[in-house]
């Protein structure tokens, strides 16, 4: 019952350029590690593409063809986030939310064209939004749930023993070292030490039905609360929605 999630930025040369290492070529390393997983009999592998400025300049068909040539028929695309190490590369790799939405629109049209030609490829980012529009059930996606899935649906255990309510808060912790972002810590003796009270208040901020501006928003049934985004950009999990990039897109 174990699934792996791996980062792959759609095009081999973009992947290597954005994930530079002094010790190896990132795409070559990705390929060898992927082969290692598959040779172990592991088939539940998800591929995550972080969209950068270089991605926006591509014809989306190039991304689809590059993935299909590697045997990848499903991808999950996400925008460059404003927390974690991505904040250090925003000037070089970043873009506006409007530019991202424009790219996503063109990309979606490319996926549809390929589907009509019986060329298997789908982006699970679209799948989440479509499921949320056409199904009453919750999509189980952390940013589109009310209350947010933070600390409720799953937790993230980092290599240093710190436990986080979401991968986004783990990334935010990497650059801020704000200990209030840590749910708990696994001690050397195996015991778990933590204080959940501040995190309960954090989750309380994600009930859209009671949030200012969310309570009267027409998109509320299809939306959620990106706690880490608002914490990073506006200083608290609730955020001021009229100035939120998450809400504007």
Backbone as numpy.savetxt, mean C-alpha at the origin, in Angstrom:
# Nx Ny Nz CAx CAy CAz Cx Cy Cz
-0.91 -22.31 4.40 -1.72 -21.08 4.40 -0.89 -19.83 4.40
0.35 -19.91 3.94 1.22 -18.73 3.95 1.30 -18.13 2.55
1.12 -16.82 2.46 1.27 -16.11 1.19 2.40 -15.09 1.32
3.11 -14.87 0.24 4.21 -13.91 0.23 3.81 -12.67 -0.58
4.23 -11.52 -0.11 4.04 -10.27 -0.83 5.42 -9.71 -1.16
5.69 -9.47 -2.44 7.00 -8.99 -2.85 6.86 -7.70 -3.63
7.84 -6.84 -3.53 7.84 -5.58 -4.27 8.41 -5.78 -5.66
7.68 -5.30 -6.66 8.17 -5.30 -8.03 7.58 -4.10 -8.75
8.43 -3.21 -9.20 7.97 -1.93 -9.74 7.63 -1.97 -11.23
7.08 -3.08 -11.69 6.48 -3.16 -13.01 7.45 -3.34 -14.18
8.50 -2.54 -14.22 9.49 -2.57 -15.30 10.85 -2.90 -14.69
11.58 -3.90 -15.19 12.87 -4.28 -14.58 13.83 -3.12 -14.36
14.01 -2.25 -15.38 14.99 -1.17 -15.23 14.55 -0.13 -14.20
13.23 0.09 -14.07 12.73 1.01 -13.04 12.91 0.40 -11.66
12.65 -0.88 -11.54 12.83 -1.57 -10.27 14.28 -1.45 -9.79
15.23 -1.69 -10.68 16.65 -1.62 -10.32 17.08 -0.19 -10.00
16.54 0.78 -10.76 16.92 2.18 -10.56 16.43 2.73 -9.23
15.25 2.31 -8.80 14.65 2.85 -7.58 15.04 2.08 -6.32
15.54 0.88 -6.49 15.90 0.06 -5.33 17.38 -0.29 -5.42
18.20 0.75 -5.46 19.63 0.58 -5.66 20.30 -0.10 -4.47
21.30 -0.88 -4.78 22.10 -1.55 -3.75 23.56 -1.51 -4.17
24.44 -1.42 -3.18 25.88 -1.46 -3.46 26.39 -2.88 -3.65
25.49 -3.86 -3.42 25.93 -5.25 -3.41 25.33 -6.11 -4.54
24.20 -5.67 -5.12 23.58 -6.48 -6.16 22.65 -5.62 -7.00
22.32 -6.12 -8.20 21.30 -5.49 -9.03 19.94 -5.92 -8.50
19.08 -4.96 -8.20 17.83 -5.27 -7.51 16.91 -6.18 -8.31
16.83 -5.97 -9.63 15.95 -6.83 -10.41 16.50 -8.25 -10.50
17.83 -8.39 -10.64 18.43 -9.73 -10.67 18.18 -10.44 -9.35
18.29 -9.68 -8.26 18.03 -10.26 -6.94 16.56 -10.66 -6.81
15.67 -9.80 -7.31 14.24 -10.10 -7.30 13.97 -11.41 -8.06
14.58 -11.55 -9.23 14.36 -12.73 -10.07 14.85 -14.00 -9.38
16.04 -13.93 -8.77 16.59 -15.12 -8.13 15.79 -15.51 -6.89
15.35 -14.52 -6.12 14.55 -14.81 -4.93 13.18 -15.35 -5.31
12.63 -14.83 -6.42 11.33 -15.31 -6.89 11.44 -16.77 -7.32
12.51 -17.10 -8.01 12.73 -18.49 -8.44 12.91 -19.40 -7.22
13.55 -18.87 -6.21 13.76 -19.64 -4.97 12.42 -19.97 -4.30
11.51 -18.99 -4.29 10.18 -19.21 -3.72 9.42 -20.27 -4.52
9.41 -20.09 -5.84 8.64 -21.00 -6.69 9.19 -22.42 -6.64
10.52 -22.56 -6.58 11.12 -23.90 -6.53 10.83 -24.59 -5.20
10.42 -23.81 -4.20 10.05 -24.38 -2.90 8.59 -24.80 -2.87
7.91 -24.63 -4.01 6.51 -25.03 -4.09 5.54 -23.97 -3.63
6.02 -22.73 -3.46 5.16 -21.64 -3.00 4.58 -20.91 -4.22
3.26 -20.91 -4.32 2.60 -20.27 -5.46 1.78 -19.05 -5.06
1.52 -18.90 -3.76 0.74 -17.76 -3.30 1.68 -16.55 -3.14
1.89 -15.86 -4.26 2.81 -14.72 -4.27 2.08 -13.51 -4.83
2.08 -12.42 -4.08 1.48 -11.17 -4.55 2.59 -10.18 -4.91
2.37 -9.40 -5.96 3.37 -8.45 -6.45 2.86 -7.03 -6.25
3.66 -6.22 -5.57 3.25 -4.85 -5.26 4.11 -3.86 -6.04
3.46 -3.01 -6.84 4.15 -1.98 -7.59 3.95 -0.63 -6.91
5.04 0.03 -6.54 4.95 1.39 -6.04 5.10 2.34 -7.23
4.05 3.10 -7.51 4.05 4.00 -8.66 4.89 5.24 -8.35
5.88 5.53 -9.21 6.74 6.69 -9.06 6.58 7.61 -10.27
7.29 8.71 -10.26 7.23 9.64 -11.38 7.64 8.96 -12.68
8.60 8.06 -12.60 9.04 7.33 -13.80 7.92 6.45 -14.35
7.11 5.88 -13.46 5.99 5.04 -13.89 4.96 5.87 -14.65
4.71 7.08 -14.16 3.70 7.93 -14.80 4.07 8.28 -16.23
5.36 8.25 -16.54 5.82 8.62 -17.88 5.75 7.45 -18.87
5.35 6.29 -18.39 5.29 5.10 -19.24 3.92 4.93 -19.88
3.91 4.30 -21.05 2.66 3.79 -21.60 2.28 2.60 -20.73
1.09 2.60 -20.12 0.71 1.49 -19.23 0.83 0.11 -19.88
0.69 0.06 -21.20 0.83 -1.22 -21.89 2.22 -1.82 -21.68
3.23 -0.96 -21.51 4.60 -1.45 -21.27 4.69 -2.20 -19.95
3.98 -1.69 -18.94 3.97 -2.34 -17.63 3.32 -3.72 -17.76
2.19 -3.75 -18.44 1.46 -5.01 -18.60 2.30 -6.03 -19.35
2.94 -5.61 -20.43 3.77 -6.53 -21.23 4.97 -7.03 -20.43
5.61 -6.11 -19.67 6.77 -6.50 -18.86 6.38 -7.54 -17.82
5.23 -7.36 -17.18 4.76 -8.31 -16.17 4.41 -9.65 -16.81
3.69 -9.62 -17.92 3.28 -10.86 -18.56 4.49 -11.65 -19.06
5.54 -10.94 -19.50 6.74 -11.64 -19.98 7.45 -12.38 -18.85
7.17 -11.97 -17.60 7.76 -12.63 -16.43 6.79 -13.64 -15.81
5.65 -13.83 -16.47 4.66 -14.76 -15.94 3.81 -14.16 -14.84
3.83 -12.83 -14.70 3.05 -12.15 -13.67 1.76 -11.64 -14.31
0.63 -12.16 -13.87 -0.65 -11.77 -14.44 -1.51 -10.97 -13.48
-1.01 -10.77 -12.26 -1.72 -9.93 -11.28 -0.70 -9.06 -10.56
-1.07 -7.80 -10.38 -0.20 -6.83 -9.74 -1.05 -6.01 -8.79
-0.44 -5.42 -7.81 -1.16 -4.48 -6.96 -0.39 -3.17 -6.98
-1.00 -2.12 -7.55 -0.32 -0.83 -7.67 -0.77 0.10 -6.56
0.19 0.81 -5.99 -0.13 1.77 -4.94 0.68 3.05 -5.18
0.17 4.19 -4.73 0.92 5.43 -4.90 2.09 5.52 -3.93
3.04 6.37 -4.26 4.15 6.65 -3.35 3.58 7.33 -2.11
3.87 6.79 -0.92 3.28 7.31 0.30 4.09 8.47 0.88
3.44 9.24 1.72 4.10 10.40 2.33 4.57 10.07 3.74
5.11 8.89 3.92 5.70 8.51 5.20 6.73 7.44 4.96
7.51 7.13 5.99 8.57 6.15 5.82 9.69 6.73 4.97
10.49 5.85 4.36 11.63 6.30 3.56 11.18 7.01 2.29
9.92 6.84 1.90 9.41 7.52 0.70 9.45 9.03 0.86
9.41 9.53 2.11 9.48 10.97 2.31 10.83 11.53 1.89
11.87 10.68 1.91 13.20 11.13 1.53 13.37 11.22 0.02
12.48 10.56 -0.73 12.61 10.52 -2.19 11.47 11.25 -2.90
10.63 11.96 -2.13 9.47 12.63 -2.73 9.87 13.61 -3.81
10.93 14.38 -3.58 11.34 15.40 -4.55 11.76 14.78 -5.88
12.41 13.63 -5.82 12.91 12.97 -7.03 11.85 12.09 -7.69
11.06 11.40 -6.89 10.16 10.39 -7.42 8.68 10.75 -7.32
8.37 11.82 -6.57 6.97 12.12 -6.25 6.19 12.82 -7.35
4.91 13.06 -7.07 3.97 13.66 -8.02 2.75 14.08 -7.23
1.83 14.75 -7.89 0.59 15.15 -7.23 -0.42 14.01 -7.28
-1.42 14.08 -6.41 -2.47 13.06 -6.43 -3.25 13.12 -7.74
-3.37 14.34 -8.29 -4.08 14.49 -9.56 -3.34 13.74 -10.68
-2.01 13.83 -10.68 -1.22 13.12 -11.68 -1.37 11.61 -11.52
-1.42 11.15 -10.28 -1.60 9.72 -10.04 -2.96 9.24 -10.54
-4.01 10.00 -10.25 -5.36 9.62 -10.67 -5.43 9.59 -12.20
-4.77 10.56 -12.87 -4.74 10.57 -14.33 -4.07 9.33 -14.90
-2.94 8.93 -14.28 -2.25 7.72 -14.71 -3.13 6.49 -14.47
-3.76 6.42 -13.31 -4.58 5.27 -12.96 -5.72 5.09 -13.96
-6.28 6.21 -14.42 -7.36 6.17 -15.40 -6.86 5.56 -16.71
-5.69 6.00 -17.18 -5.10 5.47 -18.42 -4.72 4.01 -18.25
-4.20 3.68 -17.11 -3.79 2.30 -16.80 -5.00 1.36 -16.81
-6.09 1.80 -16.20 -7.30 0.99 -16.15 -7.83 0.72 -17.56
-7.77 1.74 -18.43 -8.20 1.55 -19.82 -7.33 0.51 -20.52
-6.03 0.50 -20.24 -5.13 -0.48 -20.83 -5.46 -1.89 -20.37
-5.75 -2.03 -19.08 -6.14 -3.34 -18.54 -7.41 -3.84 -19.22
-8.38 -2.96 -19.41 -9.63 -3.35 -20.07 -9.40 -3.76 -21.52
-8.54 -3.02 -22.23 -8.24 -3.36 -23.62 -7.61 -4.75 -23.71
-6.69 -5.03 -22.80 -6.04 -6.35 -22.80 -7.04 -7.45 -22.46
-7.93 -7.17 -21.53 -8.94 -8.16 -21.14 -9.85 -8.50 -22.31
-10.22 -7.49 -23.09 -11.08 -7.72 -24.25 -10.38 -8.54 -25.33
-9.05 -8.53 -25.31 -8.27 -9.31 -26.27 -7.87 -10.68 -25.70
-8.48 -11.03 -24.54 -8.18 -12.30 -23.86 -6.72 -12.40 -23.44
-6.12 -11.26 -23.08 -4.75 -11.24 -22.58 -4.82 -11.08 -21.07
-4.55 -12.16 -20.36 -4.74 -12.19 -18.91 -3.83 -11.21 -18.19
-4.42 -10.24 -17.52 -3.69 -9.34 -16.63 -4.71 -8.53 -15.85
-4.46 -8.38 -14.55 -5.36 -7.56 -13.73 -4.56 -6.92 -12.61
-4.98 -5.72 -12.23 -4.37 -5.03 -11.11 -5.34 -5.06 -9.94
-4.90 -5.64 -8.83 -5.79 -5.81 -7.68 -6.15 -4.49 -7.02
-5.41 -3.43 -7.35 -5.82 -2.10 -6.86 -7.19 -1.75 -7.41
-7.42 -2.03 -8.70 -8.73 -1.80 -9.30 -9.77 -2.71 -8.67
-9.37 -3.96 -8.41 -10.31 -4.93 -7.86 -10.89 -4.49 -6.53
-10.05 -3.88 -5.70 -10.52 -3.41 -4.39 -11.57 -2.32 -4.55
-11.27 -1.35 -5.43 -12.22 -0.25 -5.63 -13.52 -0.74 -6.26
-13.41 -1.64 -7.23 -14.61 -2.15 -7.89 -15.47 -2.97 -6.94
-14.82 -3.81 -6.12 -15.56 -4.61 -5.14 -16.28 -3.72 -4.14
-15.63 -2.62 -3.78 -16.23 -1.70 -2.82 -17.44 -0.97 -3.42
-17.40 -0.74 -4.74 -18.51 -0.06 -5.41 -19.71 -0.98 -5.63
-19.43 -2.24 -5.97 -20.50 -3.12 -6.43 -20.93 -4.17 -5.41
-20.23 -4.26 -4.29 -20.61 -5.24 -3.26 -20.85 -4.52 -1.94
-21.79 -5.01 -1.18 -22.06 -4.41 0.13 -21.04 -4.85 1.17
-20.34 -5.97 0.91 -19.41 -6.50 1.89 -18.14 -5.66 1.94
-17.45 -5.72 3.08 -16.24 -4.95 3.26 -15.10 -5.54 2.44
-14.27 -4.69 1.77 -13.21 -5.22 0.92 -11.98 -5.72 1.68
-11.98 -5.61 3.01 -10.84 -6.04 3.83 -9.54 -5.33 3.41
-9.66 -4.07 3.06 -8.51 -3.25 2.70 -8.40 -2.15 3.73
-7.25 -2.04 4.37 -7.10 -1.22 5.57 -7.57 0.22 5.39
-7.32 0.83 4.22 -7.66 2.24 4.03 -9.11 2.46 3.61
-9.87 1.39 3.38 -11.25 1.54 2.95 -12.20 0.82 3.90
-11.87 0.90 5.19 -12.72 0.27 6.20 -13.07 1.28 7.29
-14.24 1.13 7.85 -14.68 1.97 8.96 -15.30 1.08 10.04
-14.65 0.94 11.21 -13.36 1.53 11.56 -12.22 0.92 10.75
-11.07 1.58 10.75 -9.91 1.09 10.02 -9.48 -0.27 10.55
-8.82 -1.03 9.69 -8.37 -2.37 10.09 -7.15 -2.33 10.99
-6.64 -1.13 11.25 -5.46 -0.94 12.08 -5.56 -1.73 13.40
-4.67 -2.70 13.58 -4.62 -3.45 14.82 -5.78 -4.40 15.04
-6.76 -4.42 14.15 -7.94 -5.26 14.33 -7.93 -6.46 13.39
-7.61 -6.23 12.11 -7.60 -7.31 11.13 -6.29 -8.10 11.15
-5.20 -7.39 11.43 -3.88 -8.02 11.43 -2.89 -7.12 12.13
-1.72 -7.65 12.45 -0.65 -6.84 13.00 0.64 -7.16 12.23
1.59 -6.24 12.30 2.87 -6.40 11.64 3.95 -6.60 12.69
4.70 -7.70 12.59 5.81 -7.96 13.50 7.10 -7.64 12.76
7.82 -6.64 13.22 9.06 -6.21 12.56 10.23 -7.08 13.02
11.32 -7.02 12.26 12.49 -7.85 12.57 13.10 -7.53 13.93
12.85 -6.31 14.47 13.43 -5.92 15.75 12.53 -6.26 16.94
11.40 -6.93 16.67 10.49 -7.32 17.75 9.36 -6.35 18.00
9.40 -5.18 17.33 8.31 -4.22 17.49 7.08 -4.70 16.72
5.90 -4.51 17.32 4.64 -4.91 16.71 3.84 -3.65 16.37
3.34 -3.59 15.14 2.61 -2.42 14.67 1.20 -2.81 14.22
0.30 -1.84 14.25 -1.07 -2.09 13.86 -1.28 -2.15 12.36
-0.30 -1.67 11.60 -0.36 -1.68 10.14 1.04 -1.46 9.59
1.26 -1.88 8.36 2.56 -1.69 7.74 2.86 -0.21 7.56
1.81 0.61 7.36 2.00 2.04 7.18 2.59 2.70 8.43
2.13 2.27 9.61 2.69 2.85 10.83 4.10 2.32 11.09
4.38 1.11 10.63 5.77 0.62 10.71 6.69 1.50 9.88
6.26 1.85 8.65 7.06 2.71 7.79 7.23 4.10 8.40
6.17 4.61 9.00 6.24 5.93 9.63 7.20 5.91 10.82
7.20 4.82 11.56 8.10 4.68 12.70 9.57 4.67 12.25
9.86 4.07 11.10 11.24 3.95 10.62 11.90 5.32 10.47
11.13 6.36 10.15 11.72 7.68 9.97 11.50 8.61 11.16
10.43 8.39 11.94 10.16 9.29 13.05 10.67 8.76 14.39
10.75 7.42 14.52 11.12 6.76 15.78 10.19 7.15 16.92
8.94 7.46 16.56 7.92 7.80 17.55 7.43 6.52 18.20
7.77 6.31 19.47 7.46 5.06 20.16 5.96 4.85 20.36
5.18 5.93 20.24 3.74 5.79 20.39 3.12 5.02 19.22
3.88 4.85 18.13 3.39 4.09 16.99 3.52 2.58 17.21
4.26 2.18 18.22 4.50 0.76 18.48 3.39 0.21 19.37
2.68 -0.80 18.87 1.63 -1.43 19.67 2.22 -2.15 20.88
3.25 -2.92 20.63 3.91 -3.71 21.68 5.27 -4.16 21.17
6.05 -4.73 22.06 7.38 -5.22 21.70 7.57 -6.61 22.27
8.15 -7.49 21.46 8.46 -8.84 21.93 9.82 -8.79 22.63
9.83 -9.10 23.91 11.06 -9.06 24.71 11.95 -10.27 24.40
13.24 -10.20 24.76 14.14 -11.33 24.51 13.66 -12.64 25.12
12.88 -12.56 26.23 12.39 -13.78 26.86 11.09 -14.29 26.22
10.61 -13.58 25.17 9.42 -14.02 24.46 8.14 -13.38 24.94
8.19 -12.64 26.04 6.98 -11.97 26.53 6.68 -10.74 25.69
5.42 -10.32 25.68 5.00 -9.16 24.89 4.64 -8.02 25.83
5.28 -6.90 25.64 5.08 -5.74 26.50 4.52 -4.59 25.66
3.42 -3.98 26.11 2.86 -2.88 25.35 1.74 -2.19 26.08
1.30 -1.06 25.53 0.20 -0.29 26.09 -0.78 0.01 24.97
-1.93 -0.64 25.00 -2.88 -0.53 23.89 -3.80 0.68 23.99
-3.79 1.38 25.12 -4.75 2.48 25.32 -4.64 3.57 24.25
-3.43 4.07 23.92 -3.35 5.12 22.89 -3.84 4.65 21.53
-3.68 3.37 21.26 -4.07 2.83 19.96 -5.58 2.67 19.84
-6.24 2.46 20.96 -7.71 2.40 20.95 -8.27 3.76 20.55
-7.63 4.84 21.05 -8.05 6.19 20.67 -7.77 6.45 19.20
-6.67 5.90 18.69 -6.30 6.03 17.29 -7.37 5.39 16.40
-7.80 4.19 16.79 -8.84 3.48 16.04 -10.17 4.24 16.09
-10.45 4.85 17.25 -11.70 5.60 17.40 -11.81 6.73 16.39
-10.67 7.28 15.96 -10.67 8.36 14.96 -11.06 7.88 13.57
-11.18 6.57 13.38 -11.42 6.04 12.04 -12.88 5.69 11.77
-13.78 5.99 12.71 -15.22 5.75 12.49 -15.78 6.89 11.65
-15.94 6.66 10.36 -16.35 7.74 9.45 -17.71 8.32 9.81
-18.59 7.48 10.35 -19.94 7.95 10.65 -19.95 9.10 11.64
-18.85 9.26 12.40 -18.82 10.29 13.44 -17.72 11.33 13.20
-17.00 11.21 12.06 -15.92 12.15 11.77 -16.45 13.42 11.11
-15.95 14.58 11.53 -16.35 15.82 10.87 -16.07 15.74 9.37
-17.02 16.19 8.56 -16.99 16.18 7.10 -17.26 14.80 6.52
-16.78 13.73 7.16 -17.10 12.39 6.67 -18.57 12.07 6.88
-19.14 12.58 7.96 -20.52 12.22 8.31 -21.53 12.73 7.29
-21.15 13.71 6.46 -22.07 14.23 5.45 -21.56 13.99 4.03
-20.50 13.20 3.90 -19.87 12.98 2.59 -20.62 11.92 1.78
-20.87 12.21 0.51 -21.60 11.27 -0.36 -20.81 9.99 -0.61
-19.48 10.06 -0.46 -18.65 8.89 -0.75 -18.40 8.01 0.48
-19.00 8.36 1.59 -18.74 7.62 2.83 -18.94 6.11 2.71
-20.00 5.61 2.02 -20.19 4.16 1.95 -19.06 3.42 1.23
-18.26 4.14 0.44 -17.21 3.50 -0.35 -15.82 3.82 0.19
-15.75 4.47 1.32 -14.47 5.01 1.77 -14.02 4.40 3.10
-12.90 4.88 3.58 -12.34 4.46 4.86 -11.49 5.60 5.39
-10.62 5.28 6.32 -9.79 6.32 6.91 -8.33 5.88 6.89
-7.49 6.67 6.22 -6.06 6.38 6.16 -5.38 7.06 7.35
-5.35 6.35 8.47 -4.84 6.92 9.72 -3.39 7.37 9.60
-2.53 6.53 9.01 -1.11 6.85 8.91 -0.88 8.05 8.02
-1.64 8.17 6.94 -1.49 9.31 6.03 -1.80 10.61 6.76
-2.93 10.64 7.47 -3.32 11.87 8.17 -2.38 12.18 9.34
-1.90 11.14 9.99 -0.95 11.35 11.08 0.34 11.96 10.54
0.79 11.47 9.38 2.03 11.96 8.79 1.90 13.37 8.23
0.77 13.65 7.56 0.63 14.92 6.85 -0.05 16.01 7.66
-0.88 15.60 8.66 -1.63 16.61 9.41 -1.46 16.51 10.92
-0.70 15.53 11.37 -0.36 15.49 12.79 -1.27 14.68 13.67
-2.38 14.15 13.12 -3.25 13.27 13.91 -3.99 12.34 12.97
-4.52 11.25 13.52 -5.17 10.24 12.71 -6.48 10.70 12.10
-7.15 11.66 12.74 -8.44 12.13 12.25 -8.27 12.97 10.98
-7.40 13.96 11.04 -7.13 14.81 9.88 -8.25 15.79 9.59
-7.90 16.83 8.84 -8.88 17.82 8.39 -9.22 17.48 6.95
-10.38 16.88 6.73 -10.70 16.26 5.45 -10.69 17.20 4.24
-11.13 18.46 4.37 -11.09 19.33 3.18 -9.68 19.56 2.63
-8.65 19.34 3.45 -7.27 19.54 3.00 -6.52 18.20 2.86
-7.26 17.11 2.86 -6.65 15.78 2.81 -6.47 15.32 1.36
-5.24 14.96 1.01 -4.96 14.40 -0.32 -5.65 13.05 -0.49
-5.80 12.31 0.60 -6.50 11.01 0.54 -7.95 11.22 0.10
-8.59 12.25 0.65 -9.99 12.51 0.33 -10.15 13.09 -1.07
-9.22 13.92 -1.49 -9.36 14.59 -2.78 -9.26 13.63 -3.95
-8.66 12.46 -3.73 -8.51 11.51 -4.83 -9.38 10.28 -4.62
